[in-house]
Amino acid sequence: MSTQTRPQQPRPKKPATKFFGPAAMSFPTWAYALFFFIIPLALIVFYSFGYKPDQFTAIATDRLSFGRYPEAMSASFVSTFFATLRISLLGTLLCLIIALPFAYWLAIKVAPARRSLALALVMVPFWTNFLVRTLGWQIMLSPDGFLSNWLQGLGMLDGPLDILYTRTAVQIGVVYNYLPLMILPLFVAIDASGKKLREASYDLGAGKVKTFLRVTLPMAMPGVVSGCLLVFIPLNGDYVTATVLGGASGSMVGQLIANQFNTAQNWAVGAAMAMILIISTLAVVGLGFALLKLGQAITAKLNSVPLHDGRA
């Protein structure tokens, strides 16, 4: 006696899926991107085509033009922009140099039971307010501060420390403030590279340095790229560190943009400066990715084994 299978009834759709479709599941993501990224960026783009009509009005958009961009590209802005780019690139490089051996030690040498404590010690300063941390460095780098007195007590300085309100002080401050953003992705990438692969490399006769260069570092490259992006992009727009530690000698583009919005009340020029900074940052990041791809292609070609008649 045969039995007939009844066709399955489609499950009723949830209200969210019925009205919004598959995008309903990703609502928090695209809503966050829309309200906190796309709309503010669109306003900046729109304002950059406006103008300042009078002394008491910050922005007017009844006549749109590109006239604010040449006005924003003043000699002071260009010189400050290249100084900012130099601080950002050097700060990212210094963060990478400091974070790479520390993340390697944290991921491989520290016992698993103590890694949580070590990571917490890395993150505790990062949980402190950004301005408070930077003010701490202002006190430390002052001529009558702890560091100056300590170096003079050791005989390493003949007089008070004189680096506050210079680009050197800004460089120290940005490295300290953004270092955790480099350590964490490097730690995750090195930790995920795998202990078995390193042991296999040792078994095949490779030493610690060769294993690091040929196994650990290539597998940790996603963490290197992520860390460089996490440090370089916000560092390029930082103005708090430059304001507190740099003064007039260590100014950055972020200060000029903030001054246009807050002091000069010229939102059009400030928006144009912000757009120039955003486009330049994207260009530098794109150039970095292109150089990375080129380096990977050259390395792969150098490490490849040529075949002759189907044999290596």
Steps between C-alpha positions, in 0.01 A plus 500: 500500500666815384496818697503839345727763648331828558691803370661703775331828569731803481585645836339835573745784463589709797374859491852641463584267211160564339545876490875538456613173339843343568645842588298495823756267658778750434297803614734596789801501267362708216308728738822576687687559172217720370456728800860518624697485174309551175278791609780695679735443206230614255452819704873570494507451122196728459637773729834499318320650197344780706641832617507736798258782414584741782681533829213363708394201283707181495370346175278574204416254224278698264791524254716191461851508354850352529636835614571390855748231395762742359440717807562202726824412319689790653875493564450442874259213434735329253801525734293380795357217289844363411609535863189305603570232240856466625383468862234245400732281292780511757255440784352197322848361431611551861182334629568202272865473611403512868187286475636215286752354750262567789209324327732211408610465862141527621365241255783243520710548813239594762317209661133478398392544863672841517405638159172647624686700764758619246227606255317681780818694583525601135139617488470676839672822381287487184184503713608831654369815337708600196542859619601393851769268363638776281499749788701245698770516234488880509585486871769235447672682213493843663841655588431460873326163468598157628684392183705819482603481866579129471723544194679791664549292814663224292730753337354441153385863468682819591179701516121459500339282235393722211278295269152606612303687230710351221435236236712257701253526789210446257675194357544351847139572588347343188712185532388457860134574426464268199737216594225269637322518163809343345568243773158335505463401130864388492447284808189339349675434167816353655299293745296358211809421290522161668749334731515187284628690196779654704594160642499355149734775388736421787489130413600582141813677624391864504615715788290746699580797277430313177181353643383845598579649159373209287208367707379727781530840331334404167209342686474808723485744205120547531562620856779730382274654236207535744722657765651750256152604383367528855793724595562706187143608418400647840852631561484699176195688628611537863500851641483444877859374529635783283303762694616379843861403421587686180383857541587716200810296407332162477169586338311246287228525239233399752570821692453714189169330422377538858599868500301563183188347655536628857699826485475646150142372459572427133344160455545497122879533514513257792295247305724544196809440718336190645424364152858561388621312809261209438593468133872522580467236770321265261770563239779414745316187613444396138868556420594293803280212386649521149855484639399209724358305205812576296725381782297180540520431126878554496546281808287222351700514177833486682385208715350302212679190373550495121389187317696337219322228300238474771757450777642743753 
